[in-house]
Amino acid sequence: MRTTFARTCALAFISSVTMSAAMAAPVGAVISACDRMHGAGQTCNYGIKGNSLVGCTNDVVFECPADGSRQCTGSKNTSGKCNEDGTAARVSTLKGNELLDSLHAKDLHQAK
């Protein structure tokens, strides 16, 4: 019950964040989503690659460049694999709501 309540609160927060996201997703929201997924036993890893924070799930790869924008963009992960350092294959670009929605799709599915 405690986990369900916490997950519901997290999803409510993310919903408010995604409504204001335009072309990129805020780095804090992306990392929080990844941490929640990881805490729920789902695959979501991140790490530093070059001058960027990079991360992935089995479905999504994201990058948050250290350019001062504090925004992340993402791509679909076609490999289905997510390395512990947050690297995986990338294909089509995901931005803003698409990125956050993709990170939360599995969390929403498990909450049902």
TORBA-776503 format. One record per residue: residue in one letter; x, y, z of N, C-alpha, C in turn. Coordinates in nm, 2 decimals, decimal comma. Layout:
BEGIN
r resn:A; n_c1:X; n_c2:Y; n_c3:Z; ca_c1:X; ca_c2:Y; ca_c3:Z; c_c1:X; c_c2:Y; c_c3:Z
...
***
This chain:
BEGIN
r resn:M; n_c1:0,08; n_c2:-0,12; n_c3:0,00; ca_c1:0,00; ca_c2:0,00; ca_c3:0,00; c_c1:0,09; c_c2:0,13; c_c3:0,00
r resn:R; n_c1:0,19; n_c2:0,13; n_c3:0,08; ca_c1:0,28; ca_c2:0,24; ca_c3:0,09; c_c1:0,35; c_c2:0,27; c_c3:-0,05
r resn:T; n_c1:0,39; n_c2:0,16; n_c3:-0,12; ca_c1:0,45; ca_c2:0,17; ca_c3:-0,25; c_c1:0,35; c_c2:0,23; c_c3:-0,35
r resn:T; n_c1:0,23; n_c2:0,18; n_c3:-0,35; ca_c1:0,13; ca_c2:0,23; ca_c3:-0,44; c_c1:0,10; c_c2:0,38; c_c3:-0,42
r resn:F; n_c1:0,09; n_c2:0,42; n_c3:-0,30; ca_c1:0,06; ca_c2:0,56; ca_c3:-0,27; c_c1:0,18; c_c2:0,65; c_c3:-0,31
r resn:A; n_c1:0,30; n_c2:0,60; n_c3:-0,29; ca_c1:0,42; ca_c2:0,68; ca_c3:-0,33; c_c1:0,43; c_c2:0,69; c_c3:-0,48
r resn:R; n_c1:0,40; n_c2:0,58; n_c3:-0,55; ca_c1:0,40; ca_c2:0,58; ca_c3:-0,69; c_c1:0,29; c_c2:0,67; c_c3:-0,75
r resn:T; n_c1:0,17; n_c2:0,67; n_c3:-0,69; ca_c1:0,07; ca_c2:0,76; ca_c3:-0,73; c_c1:0,11; c_c2:0,91; c_c3:-0,72
r resn:C; n_c1:0,17; n_c2:0,94; n_c3:-0,60; ca_c1:0,22; ca_c2:1,08; ca_c3:-0,58; c_c1:0,33; c_c2:1,11; c_c3:-0,69
r resn:A; n_c1:0,42; n_c2:1,02; n_c3:-0,72; ca_c1:0,52; ca_c2:1,04; ca_c3:-0,82; c_c1:0,46; c_c2:1,07; c_c3:-0,95
r resn:L; n_c1:0,36; n_c2:0,99; n_c3:-0,99; ca_c1:0,30; ca_c2:1,00; ca_c3:-1,12; c_c1:0,22; c_c2:1,13; c_c3:-1,13
r resn:A; n_c1:0,16; n_c2:1,18; n_c3:-1,02; ca_c1:0,09; ca_c2:1,31; ca_c3:-1,02; c_c1:0,19; c_c2:1,42; c_c3:-1,05
r resn:F; n_c1:0,31; n_c2:1,41; n_c3:-0,98; ca_c1:0,42; ca_c2:1,51; ca_c3:-1,00; c_c1:0,46; c_c2:1,51; c_c3:-1,15
r resn:I; n_c1:0,49; n_c2:1,39; n_c3:-1,20; ca_c1:0,54; ca_c2:1,38; ca_c3:-1,34; c_c1:0,43; c_c2:1,44; c_c3:-1,44
r resn:S; n_c1:0,31; n_c2:1,41; n_c3:-1,41; ca_c1:0,20; ca_c2:1,46; ca_c3:-1,50; c_c1:0,21; c_c2:1,61; c_c3:-1,50
r resn:S; n_c1:0,23; n_c2:1,68; n_c3:-1,39; ca_c1:0,24; ca_c2:1,83; ca_c3:-1,39; c_c1:0,36; c_c2:1,87; c_c3:-1,46
r resn:V; n_c1:0,47; n_c2:1,80; n_c3:-1,45; ca_c1:0,60; ca_c2:1,84; ca_c3:-1,52; c_c1:0,58; c_c2:1,82; c_c3:-1,67
r resn:T; n_c1:0,52; n_c2:1,71; n_c3:-1,72; ca_c1:0,50; ca_c2:1,69; ca_c3:-1,86; c_c1:0,41; c_c2:1,79; c_c3:-1,93
r resn:M; n_c1:0,32; n_c2:1,85; n_c3:-1,86; ca_c1:0,23; ca_c2:1,95; ca_c3:-1,92; c_c1:0,31; c_c2:2,07; c_c3:-1,96
r resn:S; n_c1:0,42; n_c2:2,10; n_c3:-1,88; ca_c1:0,49; ca_c2:2,22; ca_c3:-1,91; c_c1:0,61; c_c2:2,20; c_c3:-2,00
r resn:A; n_c1:0,64; n_c2:2,07; n_c3:-2,03; ca_c1:0,76; ca_c2:2,04; ca_c3:-2,12; c_c1:0,73; c_c2:2,07; c_c3:-2,26
r resn:A; n_c1:0,81; n_c2:2,14; n_c3:-2,33; ca_c1:0,79; ca_c2:2,17; ca_c3:-2,47; c_c1:0,87; c_c2:2,08; c_c3:-2,56
r resn:M; n_c1:1,00; n_c2:2,11; n_c3:-2,58; ca_c1:1,08; ca_c2:2,03; ca_c3:-2,67; c_c1:1,18; c_c2:1,94; c_c3:-2,60
r resn:A; n_c1:1,21; n_c2:1,97; n_c3:-2,47; ca_c1:1,30; ca_c2:1,88; ca_c3:-2,39; c_c1:1,24; c_c2:1,86; c_c3:-2,26
r resn:A; n_c1:1,29; n_c2:1,77; n_c3:-2,18; ca_c1:1,24; ca_c2:1,74; ca_c3:-2,05; c_c1:1,34; c_c2:1,79; c_c3:-1,95
r resn:P; n_c1:1,29; n_c2:1,84; n_c3:-1,84; ca_c1:1,38; ca_c2:1,89; ca_c3:-1,73; c_c1:1,47; c_c2:1,77; c_c3:-1,67
r resn:V; n_c1:1,59; n_c2:1,80; n_c3:-1,66; ca_c1:1,69; ca_c2:1,69; ca_c3:-1,61; c_c1:1,64; c_c2:1,63; c_c3:-1,47
r resn:G; n_c1:1,59; n_c2:1,72; n_c3:-1,38; ca_c1:1,54; ca_c2:1,67; ca_c3:-1,25; c_c1:1,43; c_c2:1,57; c_c3:-1,27
r resn:A; n_c1:1,33; n_c2:1,60; n_c3:-1,36; ca_c1:1,22; ca_c2:1,51; ca_c3:-1,38; c_c1:1,26; c_c2:1,38; c_c3:-1,44
r resn:V; n_c1:1,35; n_c2:1,39; n_c3:-1,53; ca_c1:1,40; ca_c2:1,26; ca_c3:-1,60; c_c1:1,48; c_c2:1,17; c_c3:-1,50
r resn:I; n_c1:1,57; n_c2:1,23; n_c3:-1,42; ca_c1:1,64; ca_c2:1,15; ca_c3:-1,32; c_c1:1,55; c_c2:1,10; c_c3:-1,21
r resn:S; n_c1:1,45; n_c2:1,18; n_c3:-1,17; ca_c1:1,35; ca_c2:1,13; ca_c3:-1,07; c_c1:1,28; c_c2:1,01; c_c3:-1,12
r resn:A; n_c1:1,23; n_c2:1,02; n_c3:-1,25; ca_c1:1,16; ca_c2:0,91; ca_c3:-1,31; c_c1:1,24; c_c2:0,79; c_c3:-1,32
r resn:C; n_c1:1,37; n_c2:0,80; n_c3:-1,36; ca_c1:1,46; ca_c2:0,69; ca_c3:-1,37; c_c1:1,48; c_c2:0,63; c_c3:-1,23
r resn:D; n_c1:1,50; n_c2:0,71; n_c3:-1,13; ca_c1:1,52; ca_c2:0,66; ca_c3:-0,99; c_c1:1,40; c_c2:0,58; c_c3:-0,94
r resn:R; n_c1:1,28; n_c2:0,63; n_c3:-0,97; ca_c1:1,16; ca_c2:0,56; ca_c3:-0,93; c_c1:1,14; c_c2:0,43; c_c3:-1,00
r resn:M; n_c1:1,17; n_c2:0,43; n_c3:-1,13; ca_c1:1,17; ca_c2:0,30; ca_c3:-1,21; c_c1:1,27; c_c2:0,20; c_c3:-1,15
r resn:H; n_c1:1,39; n_c2:0,25; n_c3:-1,13; ca_c1:1,49; ca_c2:0,16; ca_c3:-1,07; c_c1:1,45; c_c2:0,11; c_c3:-0,93
r resn:G; n_c1:1,39; n_c2:0,20; n_c3:-0,85; ca_c1:1,34; ca_c2:0,16; ca_c3:-0,72; c_c1:1,23; c_c2:0,06; c_c3:-0,72
r resn:A; n_c1:1,15; n_c2:0,06; n_c3:-0,83; ca_c1:1,04; ca_c2:-0,04; ca_c3:-0,85; c_c1:1,09; c_c2:-0,17; c_c3:-0,92
r resn:G; n_c1:1,22; n_c2:-0,18; n_c3:-0,93; ca_c1:1,27; ca_c2:-0,31; ca_c3:-0,99; c_c1:1,28; c_c2:-0,31; c_c3:-1,14
r resn:Q; n_c1:1,25; n_c2:-0,19; n_c3:-1,21; ca_c1:1,26; ca_c2:-0,19; ca_c3:-1,35; c_c1:1,40; c_c2:-0,14; c_c3:-1,39
r resn:T; n_c1:1,43; n_c2:-0,16; n_c3:-1,52; ca_c1:1,56; ca_c2:-0,12; ca_c3:-1,57; c_c1:1,56; c_c2:0,03; c_c3:-1,60
r resn:C; n_c1:1,65; n_c2:0,10; n_c3:-1,54; ca_c1:1,67; ca_c2:0,24; ca_c3:-1,57; c_c1:1,81; c_c2:0,28; c_c3:-1,51
r resn:N; n_c1:1,91; n_c2:0,30; n_c3:-1,59; ca_c1:2,04; ca_c2:0,34; ca_c3:-1,55; c_c1:2,09; c_c2:0,47; c_c3:-1,61
r resn:Y; n_c1:2,18; n_c2:0,54; n_c3:-1,54; ca_c1:2,24; ca_c2:0,66; ca_c3:-1,60; c_c1:2,38; c_c2:0,67; c_c3:-1,55
r resn:G; n_c1:2,46; n_c2:0,75; n_c3:-1,62; ca_c1:2,60; ca_c2:0,78; ca_c3:-1,59; c_c1:2,65; c_c2:0,89; c_c3:-1,67
r resn:I; n_c1:2,78; n_c2:0,92; n_c3:-1,66; ca_c1:2,84; ca_c2:1,03; ca_c3:-1,73; c_c1:2,91; c_c2:0,97; c_c3:-1,85
r resn:K; n_c1:2,89; n_c2:1,04; n_c3:-1,96; ca_c1:2,96; ca_c2:1,00; ca_c3:-2,09; c_c1:3,01; c_c2:1,13; c_c3:-2,15
r resn:G; n_c1:3,14; n_c2:1,16; n_c3:-2,15; ca_c1:3,19; ca_c2:1,28; ca_c3:-2,21; c_c1:3,15; c_c2:1,40; c_c3:-2,12
r resn:N; n_c1:3,08; n_c2:1,49; n_c3:-2,18; ca_c1:3,03; ca_c2:1,61; ca_c3:-2,10; c_c1:2,88; c_c2:1,61; c_c3:-2,08
r resn:S; n_c1:2,82; n_c2:1,48; n_c3:-2,08; ca_c1:2,68; ca_c2:1,47; ca_c3:-2,07; c_c1:2,64; c_c2:1,36; c_c3:-1,97
r resn:L; n_c1:2,52; n_c2:1,38; n_c3:-1,91; ca_c1:2,46; ca_c2:1,27; ca_c3:-1,83; c_c1:2,38; c_c2:1,19; c_c3:-1,93
r resn:V; n_c1:2,40; n_c2:1,06; n_c3:-1,94; ca_c1:2,33; ca_c2:0,97; ca_c3:-2,03; c_c1:2,26; c_c2:0,86; c_c3:-1,95
r resn:G; n_c1:2,15; n_c2:0,81; n_c3:-2,00; ca_c1:2,08; ca_c2:0,71; ca_c3:-1,93; c_c1:1,99; c_c2:0,63; c_c3:-2,03
r resn:C; n_c1:1,94; n_c2:0,52; n_c3:-1,98; ca_c1:1,85; ca_c2:0,43; ca_c3:-2,06; c_c1:1,76; c_c2:0,35; c_c3:-1,98
r resn:T; n_c1:1,65; n_c2:0,30; n_c3:-2,05; ca_c1:1,57; ca_c2:0,19; ca_c3:-2,00; c_c1:1,58; c_c2:0,09; c_c3:-2,12
r resn:N; n_c1:1,50; n_c2:-0,01; n_c3:-2,11; ca_c1:1,50; ca_c2:-0,11; ca_c3:-2,22; c_c1:1,44; c_c2:-0,05; c_c3:-2,35
r resn:D; n_c1:1,36; n_c2:0,06; n_c3:-2,33; ca_c1:1,29; ca_c2:0,12; ca_c3:-2,44; c_c1:1,34; c_c2:0,26; c_c3:-2,48
r resn:V; n_c1:1,41; n_c2:0,33; n_c3:-2,39; ca_c1:1,45; ca_c2:0,47; ca_c3:-2,42; c_c1:1,59; c_c2:0,49; c_c3:-2,38
r resn:V; n_c1:1,66; n_c2:0,58; n_c3:-2,45; ca_c1:1,79; ca_c2:0,63; ca_c3:-2,42; c_c1:1,78; c_c2:0,78; c_c3:-2,41
r resn:F; n_c1:1,84; n_c2:0,84; n_c3:-2,30; ca_c1:1,83; ca_c2:0,98; ca_c3:-2,29; c_c1:1,96; c_c2:1,05; c_c3:-2,27
r resn:E; n_c1:1,97; n_c2:1,17; n_c3:-2,30; ca_c1:2,10; ca_c2:1,25; ca_c3:-2,28; c_c1:2,07; c_c2:1,39; c_c3:-2,23
r resn:C; n_c1:2,14; n_c2:1,43; n_c3:-2,13; ca_c1:2,13; ca_c2:1,56; ca_c3:-2,07; c_c1:2,26; c_c2:1,63; c_c3:-2,08
r resn:P; n_c1:2,28; n_c2:1,71; n_c3:-2,18; ca_c1:2,42; ca_c2:1,77; ca_c3:-2,20; c_c1:2,44; c_c2:1,88; c_c3:-2,10
r resn:A; n_c1:2,57; n_c2:1,89; n_c3:-2,07; ca_c1:2,61; ca_c2:2,00; ca_c3:-1,97; c_c1:2,63; c_c2:2,13; c_c3:-2,04
r resn:D; n_c1:2,52; n_c2:2,18; n_c3:-2,10; ca_c1:2,52; ca_c2:2,31; ca_c3:-2,17; c_c1:2,45; c_c2:2,42; c_c3:-2,10
r resn:G; n_c1:2,41; n_c2:2,40; n_c3:-1,98; ca_c1:2,35; ca_c2:2,50; ca_c3:-1,90; c_c1:2,20; c_c2:2,50; c_c3:-1,91
r resn:S; n_c1:2,14; n_c2:2,42; n_c3:-2,01; ca_c1:2,00; ca_c2:2,42; ca_c3:-2,03; c_c1:1,92; c_c2:2,34; c_c3:-1,93
r resn:R; n_c1:1,99; n_c2:2,24; n_c3:-1,86; ca_c1:1,93; ca_c2:2,15; ca_c3:-1,77; c_c1:1,81; c_c2:2,08; c_c3:-1,83
r resn:Q; n_c1:1,82; n_c2:2,04; n_c3:-1,96; ca_c1:1,72; ca_c2:1,98; ca_c3:-2,03; c_c1:1,77; c_c2:1,85; c_c3:-2,10
r resn:C; n_c1:1,68; n_c2:1,75; n_c3:-2,11; ca_c1:1,72; ca_c2:1,62; ca_c3:-2,17; c_c1:1,64; c_c2:1,59; c_c3:-2,29
r resn:T; n_c1:1,70; n_c2:1,52; n_c3:-2,38; ca_c1:1,63; ca_c2:1,47; ca_c3:-2,50; c_c1:1,65; c_c2:1,32; c_c3:-2,50
r resn:G; n_c1:1,57; n_c2:1,25; n_c3:-2,58; ca_c1:1,58; ca_c2:1,10; ca_c3:-2,58; c_c1:1,56; c_c2:1,04; c_c3:-2,71
r resn:S; n_c1:1,59; n_c2:0,91; n_c3:-2,72; ca_c1:1,57; ca_c2:0,83; ca_c3:-2,84; c_c1:1,51; c_c2:0,70; c_c3:-2,80
r resn:K; n_c1:1,45; n_c2:0,64; n_c3:-2,90; ca_c1:1,40; ca_c2:0,50; ca_c3:-2,88; c_c1:1,52; c_c2:0,41; c_c3:-2,87
r resn:N; n_c1:1,52; n_c2:0,31; n_c3:-2,78; ca_c1:1,63; ca_c2:0,21; ca_c3:-2,77; c_c1:1,59; c_c2:0,09; c_c3:-2,85
r resn:T; n_c1:1,65; n_c2:0,07; n_c3:-2,96; ca_c1:1,61; ca_c2:-0,04; ca_c3:-3,05; c_c1:1,68; c_c2:-0,17; c_c3:-3,00
r resn:S; n_c1:1,78; n_c2:-0,16; n_c3:-2,92; ca_c1:1,86; ca_c2:-0,29; ca_c3:-2,88; c_c1:1,78; c_c2:-0,36; c_c3:-2,77
r resn:G; n_c1:1,69; n_c2:-0,29; n_c3:-2,69; ca_c1:1,62; ca_c2:-0,35; ca_c3:-2,58; c_c1:1,71; c_c2:-0,38; c_c3:-2,46
r resn:K; n_c1:1,84; n_c2:-0,33; n_c3:-2,47; ca_c1:1,93; ca_c2:-0,35; ca_c3:-2,36; c_c1:1,97; c_c2:-0,22; c_c3:-2,31
r resn:C; n_c1:2,00; n_c2:-0,21; n_c3:-2,18; ca_c1:2,05; ca_c2:-0,09; ca_c3:-2,11; c_c1:2,17; c_c2:-0,13; c_c3:-2,02
r resn:N; n_c1:2,28; n_c2:-0,08; n_c3:-2,06; ca_c1:2,40; ca_c2:-0,10; ca_c3:-1,98; c_c1:2,40; c_c2:-0,03; c_c3:-1,85
r resn:E; n_c1:2,47; n_c2:-0,08; n_c3:-1,75; ca_c1:2,48; ca_c2:-0,01; ca_c3:-1,62; c_c1:2,53; c_c2:0,13; c_c3:-1,62
r resn:D; n_c1:2,61; n_c2:0,16; n_c3:-1,73; ca_c1:2,66; ca_c2:0,30; ca_c3:-1,74; c_c1:2,57; c_c2:0,39; c_c3:-1,81
r resn:G; n_c1:2,45; n_c2:0,34; n_c3:-1,84; ca_c1:2,34; ca_c2:0,42; ca_c3:-1,91; c_c1:2,35; c_c2:0,43; c_c3:-2,06
r resn:T; n_c1:2,43; n_c2:0,35; n_c3:-2,12; ca_c1:2,45; ca_c2:0,35; ca_c3:-2,27; c_c1:2,37; c_c2:0,24; c_c3:-2,33
r resn:A; n_c1:2,32; n_c2:0,26; n_c3:-2,45; ca_c1:2,25; ca_c2:0,16; ca_c3:-2,53; c_c1:2,23; c_c2:0,22; c_c3:-2,68
r resn:A; n_c1:2,17; n_c2:0,14; n_c3:-2,76; ca_c1:2,14; ca_c2:0,19; ca_c3:-2,90; c_c1:2,04; c_c2:0,30; c_c3:-2,91
r resn:R; n_c1:2,06; n_c2:0,39; n_c3:-3,01; ca_c1:1,97; ca_c2:0,50; ca_c3:-3,02; c_c1:1,91; c_c2:0,51; c_c3:-3,17
r resn:V; n_c1:1,79; n_c2:0,54; n_c3:-3,18; ca_c1:1,73; ca_c2:0,56; ca_c3:-3,32; c_c1:1,66; c_c2:0,69; c_c3:-3,33
r resn:S; n_c1:1,53; n_c2:0,69; n_c3:-3,31; ca_c1:1,45; ca_c2:0,81; ca_c3:-3,33; c_c1:1,45; c_c2:0,90; c_c3:-3,21
r resn:T; n_c1:1,45; n_c2:1,03; n_c3:-3,23; ca_c1:1,46; ca_c2:1,13; ca_c3:-3,12; c_c1:1,33; c_c2:1,14; c_c3:-3,05
r resn:L; n_c1:1,33; n_c2:1,15; n_c3:-2,91; ca_c1:1,22; ca_c2:1,18; ca_c3:-2,83; c_c1:1,25; c_c2:1,30; c_c3:-2,75
r resn:K; n_c1:1,15; n_c2:1,40; n_c3:-2,75; ca_c1:1,18; ca_c2:1,52; ca_c3:-2,67; c_c1:1,06; c_c2:1,55; c_c3:-2,58
r resn:G; n_c1:1,08; n_c2:1,63; n_c3:-2,48; ca_c1:0,98; ca_c2:1,68; ca_c3:-2,39; c_c1:0,89; c_c2:1,57; c_c3:-2,34
r resn:N; n_c1:0,76; n_c2:1,59; n_c3:-2,37; ca_c1:0,66; ca_c2:1,49; ca_c3:-2,32; c_c1:0,68; c_c2:1,35; c_c3:-2,37
r resn:E; n_c1:0,72; n_c2:1,33; n_c3:-2,49; ca_c1:0,75; ca_c2:1,20; ca_c3:-2,54; c_c1:0,85; c_c2:1,13; c_c3:-2,46
r resn:L; n_c1:0,96; n_c2:1,20; n_c3:-2,42; ca_c1:1,07; ca_c2:1,14; ca_c3:-2,34; c_c1:1,01; c_c2:1,10; c_c3:-2,20
r resn:L; n_c1:0,94; n_c2:1,19; n_c3:-2,13; ca_c1:0,89; ca_c2:1,16; ca_c3:-2,00; c_c1:0,78; c_c2:1,05; c_c3:-2,01
r resn:D; n_c1:0,70; n_c2:1,06; n_c3:-2,11; ca_c1:0,59; ca_c2:0,96; ca_c3:-2,13; c_c1:0,65; c_c2:0,82; c_c3:-2,15
r resn:S; n_c1:0,76; n_c2:0,81; n_c3:-2,22; ca_c1:0,83; ca_c2:0,68; ca_c3:-2,25; c_c1:0,89; c_c2:0,63; c_c3:-2,12
r resn:L; n_c1:0,95; n_c2:0,71; n_c3:-2,04; ca_c1:1,01; ca_c2:0,67; ca_c3:-1,92; c_c1:0,90; c_c2:0,62; c_c3:-1,82
r resn:H; n_c1:0,78; n_c2:0,67; n_c3:-1,83; ca_c1:0,68; ca_c2:0,64; ca_c3:-1,73; c_c1:0,58; c_c2:0,54; c_c3:-1,78
r resn:A; n_c1:0,59; n_c2:0,50; n_c3:-1,91; ca_c1:0,49; ca_c2:0,40; ca_c3:-1,96; c_c1:0,49; c_c2:0,27; c_c3:-1,89
r resn:K; n_c1:0,61; n_c2:0,22; n_c3:-1,85; ca_c1:0,61; ca_c2:0,09; ca_c3:-1,78; c_c1:0,56; c_c2:0,11; c_c3:-1,63
r resn:D; n_c1:0,60; n_c2:0,23; n_c3:-1,57; ca_c1:0,55; ca_c2:0,25; ca_c3:-1,44; c_c1:0,40; c_c2:0,26; c_c3:-1,43
r resn:L; n_c1:0,34; n_c2:0,33; n_c3:-1,53; ca_c1:0,19; ca_c2:0,34; ca_c3:-1,54; c_c1:0,13; c_c2:0,20; c_c3:-1,56
r resn:H; n_c1:0,19; n_c2:0,12; n_c3:-1,65; ca_c1:0,14; ca_c2:-0,01; ca_c3:-1,67; c_c1:0,14; c_c2:-0,10; c_c3:-1,55
r resn:Q; n_c1:0,25; n_c2:-0,10; n_c3:-1,47; ca_c1:0,25; ca_c2:-0,18; ca_c3:-1,35; c_c1:0,16; c_c2:-0,12; c_c3:-1,24
r resn:A; n_c1:0,13; n_c2:0,01; n_c3:-1,24; ca_c1:0,04; ca_c2:0,06; ca_c3:-1,14; c_c1:-0,11; c_c2:0,02; c_c3:-1,15
r resn:K; n_c1:-0,14; n_c2:-0,03; n_c3:-1,27; ca_c1:-0,28; ca_c2:-0,08; ca_c3:-1,29; c_c1:-0,31; c_c2:-0,21; c_c3:-1,22
***
